[in-house]
Amino acid sequence: HTHTHTHTRHVVQCMNYTQGYIVGPLCPALCSSSTVPRRDDIRHLSIDRCLAHGNKIVLGMTMLRRPHPGDDTATGGEGFVEEPVVMKAKHFSGEAYRSHLDGPLGGITLKEALELLQDELGQSIKPQRVNESLVTDFLVRHHLAPADLTMSHRLSTAQLHTLWSLAAQEEFAMLLLMAKSEAMPELLGSCGHAYIVRSYPPPRVFNLLQSPHVAWRERVRTALGFIKLDERLATTPYGQLHLCDVQQGNFGIRPERSCRAGRENAIDEHGGGANPPRQALDRRKEQAGRRTCNTQEHTVDAIDVDITFFGLRMKDVMGQPRCDSDAECDFFDCSGWCDKWRRQCVDTRANNNMQAICSKIFIGVPRITGLLWNAPWRVRDKLQAALTECADITSMKDSRETAKEIRNILEEELRTLDAEGS
């Protein structure tokens, strides 16, 4: 966790890049002191701190990039914007991934590499299918120069080492397949075996849960975002995704880039003459901002997906050894069943994502207040009854119906808050 260790990782990674052992589109931005634009809109990457070191290396970074529509300010100088990002790797050393490399490293073509990569992804996370065009797009954009785009091009040893070390990491594979969803952070690129994603911090509202009225609107919007996330995870192109580590710190909120534009558009629609009074303009901005930003749910992402599984992989995980109780078959927040007659864990998950979210996020756990459990009096009884029903894995009621009931309660709350002007 020390600054020295973080600096050492940076130096070693960049030495491997400059000596030609690894490749990656973000290596120049990470390893060069020059601020000449390198790839697309990313100009420079600097490592700030170590966020985690154990089962996975996680480094907090600052990215200097060109501004996007909706950015409020350019904070990085010369019109560029500073944005927090995260660099991750399962192991610090690229050598740790060599056991995943099968067959000769040199001399295979792009076509052969694509086939091997798709097979590697299919074996590691077991989606219902692998999107061939998505894998091709990633390989081309992240590892090959424009002159190397033919299927007969033979990949270098550095390209293959880098490619396989990334494919061997299940979280990277998951982020790659879910790249076009709004369920997980955007994968920006890689340098060697380390991959870089956007940083979506956990909702600040999690720190304001002791009073029923503090940040209630934000709590409602965040809860609606969790319900929407559950819907997205249930309908991926690769089958149902199962979250097995449901805790507050494993979720983040995407920034709302459209809010500022929404406020300005709403002000224009109000009319009021070419030069409305300053006080009236400020009041319209505030009211428009509330309508365009605060009346919709937040976009919640799963930001740590190390133990997130598609259905077939979930069966492998849940089919544990012999058991005497259901609890012995649990895998973190994925509850299991024990077949008492055979004394064997059933390979089917007993609860689902929404039940885990209701239990761990909305209701809360010992010493951690739930997002919705301490609600205002006018809605408390009705909401708590729905949450309790939702979290009960023995309930005969379909959890999707309960989730719909909770969503209706929360949407009605937002309408009430709008009417009250709060």
N, C-alpha and C positions, 0 to 999 in steps of 0.2 A: 504494500500500500504506500510505500514511501516514494518521495519524489525521485530518489536515486534509481529505484527499481523501474519506475515509469520511464525515466530518461533512458535507462539501459535497453528496455524493450524497443524504444523508438530507434536508438542507434543501431541495434542489431538488425531490425527489420530493414532499415535503410541501407545498411551494409550489404545485406543479401540482395537488395534490389540493384544497387550500383554495381555489384560484382556479377550480376546476371543470373542469380540463382532463382529469383522469383520475378513475376510480372504483375501488372495490375494497373488499371486506368487511374487510380488515385495515388499511386506511388510518387509521381512527380510532385503533386500538391502536398504530400506528406513529407517528402524528403528534400525538397529544394527550398533554399532560403529565398529564392527569387519569387516575386509575386506576379510574374508574367502569366496570363490566363493559360491553363493547362488543358482542361477537359470541359467541354460544354460551358456551364456557368460557374464551375467550381475553380476558384483561384488559388486558395491556400488552405491547408489543414494544420492545426497546431494542437498538441496534446496538453490538456490542462491538469488532469488528475486521474488516479486509479479509483474506480467505483467499486470494483469487486475483484477478488483473486481467490480462487478455490477451484470449484468445478468449472469455472469459466473466467477468462480474463475480460474485463469490461473497462474501457478507458473513456473518460469524458473528454470531448474535443470541441474546438471552435472551428467552424468552417466559414471562410470568406467567399461569398458567392455574389453573382449578379442579382439585382433585385427582381422579384416576381410581381405580377399584378396583385395589388392588395396589400403589399408591404407598407407599413406606416412610415418608416424612416430608413435611410441608408446609414448604418451606424459604423461601418468598417472603413470609412474614408474613401475618397475618389469614387463615390457613388456605389460602393459595394456594401453588402449587408453581412453582419456577423450572425451566425446561427449555431446553436449547440447541436452537436451530433455525438454519436457513440460508436466507438470501434470495439468489435468483439472478436474473440477467438477461443476455441475450446482448449487449446494448448498454446503455450508461449512459443515453443520451438516447432518449426515446420517439420523437423525430423520425426515428431510424434505421429505424423499422419502417414508415414511411409508404408506401414503395414496394410494400408488400404489400397496400395497400388498393385494391381495384378498385371502380369504380362510385361512385355518390353515397353520401356518408357519412350524410347526414341523411334521416330519414323512412322508413326501412325498418322493417318489423314484426318482432316476435319470431320469427314463423314463417319469414320470409325470412332473418333472421339465422342461425337454426338450420341452414337448408339451406346457406347460404354457409359456415358454420363447418365443417359436416361435409365439405363439398367441400374446404375448405382443409386439414383434417386428413388426408383421404384422399390429397391430392396431395403433402403434405409427407413423410409417413412410410409411406404405402402399406400399411396393414394389409389383411388379407383382407376386412374389413368395418369399418364404424364403428358403434359402439353408440349408436343415436339417443337412447335414454333416458338414457344416461350423459352425453351432451353436453347434453341438455336440463336434466338435474339440475344440472350444473355451472353452466350459464349462469344458471339461476334462483337458485341458492344464492349465487353469487359476484358477480352483477352487477345483480340487479333486486330492488327492494323488493317486499314481499308484495302491494301494490296493483297491481303491474305484471305479474301473472302470466298475463294473457290473451295468446293468440297474435296478437291484433290490435294489441297495444300497440306503439307506435312508439318505437324506441330513440333515446336522445340521442346527440349527437356524441361526448361523453365516453365513453359506454358502448361505442360502436362502435370508437373509437380503442383503448380498453383491450382489448376483445375481440380485435381483429385483431392487435394487437401481441403478445398472448400466443400466439395460434394460429400466428404466424409463427416461433415458436421451437420447434425440433424436440424438444428435451428436455422442454419443457413439454407438448407434444402427447403425447409418450410417457408421461409421468407421469400425464396425464389419462386416457389409455386404460387404463393399468395400475393405476388407482386402487384397485381392489378386490383386487389381488394382494398377496402378501408377497414380491415380487421387487424392489420399488423403494420408496424412502421415501414416506411418506404426504404427499400434497399438501394443505396446510392452507388455502391461499387465496392471495390476491394483493392488490397495491396497484399499480394501473397496470400497466405491463409487467413489473414484478418479481413473482416468485412465491416462496412460502415453503413449505419442506418440513421435516419432522422431521430432526434431525441424528443420524445413526447413524455414530459414529466407527469407523475401521478397528480390527480386533481388536488389543488390546494384546499378544497372544501373538506377533505378528509381530516384536516386539522381543526375544523370548526364544528364538531358534532355534539358538543356538550349541551348546548341550548337548543330548544325546539324551534326557535325563530331565527337563529343566526344563519345567514346564507341559505335560507330555505329554498329560494328560487334556484340557486345554483345546485343544490342537492337534488331537486326534482329534475332539472335538466340533465345532470350527470346520470341519475338513475334511468331516465329514458334512453340515454346513450348506451347503457349496459344492456337494456332490453333489445335495442337495435343491434348491438354486437352479437347477442345470442342468435338473432335471426340470420345474420350474415354467416356465422359459423355453421349453422344448420344447413345452409344452401350453397356451399362452395362447389365449384366445378369438379372437385375431387372427392365429394362425399362429406358427411358430417365430420366436423372437427371437435375433439373432446379436450376440454381444459381440465387438467388435473392439478394445477397449482393456483387456486383462486384466492388471492390475497390482495389487499389494497395496492401494495407497491408494484404489482405485476401488470398494472393497467395505466394508460396515459391518455391525455386529451389532445387531439389534434388542434392546432391553432385555427381560428376562424378568419381566414383571409378575406372572406366576402363581406364581413361586417361593415368595414369602413365604406366600401362602395355602396352597400345597401343604404347606409345613412344618407349619403350624398344624393342618391337617386330618390329616396323618399322625400328629402327636402325639396328637390326640384318639382316633384309632383304636387307639393302643397301650394305652389305659386306664391302669391303674396307680393308681387311687384318685383322690379329689378333690384331694388335696394331695400330689403326688409330691415326693420330695426334690429340692432345687434342682439338685444335680449330675446326677441322673438325667434331669431335665427338659432341662438343657443338652445332655446326651449324645444324647437323643432328637431334639432340634432339629437337631443336627449331622448325625446319621444320616439323618433324614428329608429334610433339605435336600440331602444328597448324592443320595438316590434321586430326589427330585422334580425337581431341577435339573440334576444333573451326568450323568445317564444318558441324556439326549436330545441331539440335535444343536442347535447354535446356529441361529438364523434369520439367514442371510446375505442382505443386500440389495445390489444393484448401485446405488451411490450417485452415480455419474457416468456418465450414459448418452448423452452427446453423440454418440458414434459407435456406437450400438446400433441395429440395423436389423431390420425385418421382411423376409420373403423377397423380395418384389418389389423393395423398395428396395435390398436386398443385391445383386440382379442388376445394378441400375444402377451400383452402386459398383464391383463386381468387373469389369464390362465395360470395362476400361481400354484405352488405345491400344495401338499395336504393341509387341511384346516379343520378346526373344531368350532369356529365361530365366524360370523360374517365379517367382523372387524379384522380378522387375519387376512382377509381377501382385499381389504381397502388398499388403494394406491394413491397416497396423498388425498386429494379431494374427490377422486373417482371412487365411489363406494362399490364394494363387491358383494357377491353372494357366496355362501358356502353351502354346497350340497352335503348336508349332514349324513345322508345315507352312504354316499361314496367317500365322504370326507375329502372332497376335492373342490377347489374354487371354480365357479362357473366363469366362462370366458366372456361374459356379458356384463357391462357396467350396470349397476343397480340404480344410480341416480343419473341426472343429466346436467348440462351446463346451467340451465336456468335455476334448477333446484340448488346447485352449489352457489350460484350468485346470490339467490335470495338468502341462503343461510349465512354465507361468509361475508358478503358485501352489504346487503340491505339490512339484515337483522344484526349482524356483528358476532364477534366471538369474545370470550373472556378478556377483559381489559382493553378491548377495542370496540368503540361504539359504532353501530351500524349506520349506514348512510341514511336510511329511512326510518329507523326504529323509534327515534325520539321526535316524532312529527308533531305539528301544532294540533291542539285539541279537536278542532273542527273535523279533522280527517283521521285522527289517530286510530280510533277503534276499527273503522272500516279498513284502513290500510294495514294495520297489524294483523287483522284476521286473514286478509289476502296473503300477506307475507308468510304467515305461519303455515297456511295451506300450501303455498308454493314450495316451502322448504321441506315439507314432509314427504319423504320418498315412499312411504307406505300408503299415501293418499290414493284413492281411486279416481280422483279428478285429474284430467289431462293437464299437465303443467303448462301447456301452450294456452289453454283457456284461462288459467290463473294468471299467466303473464299478461294476457290481453286485458284482464280485469284490472291488474295493477297499472298497466299503461293508461287505461281509461280514467282511473282515479287521478293519476298524475297529470294527465292532459287537462282534466277539469280543474285541477289546482292551478295550473298555469293560467287558464282563462280567468279564474277568480282573482289571481294576483294581478293580472293585467287590468281587470275592472277596478281593482282597488288602487291601481297606480303604484304598487309596491314592487 
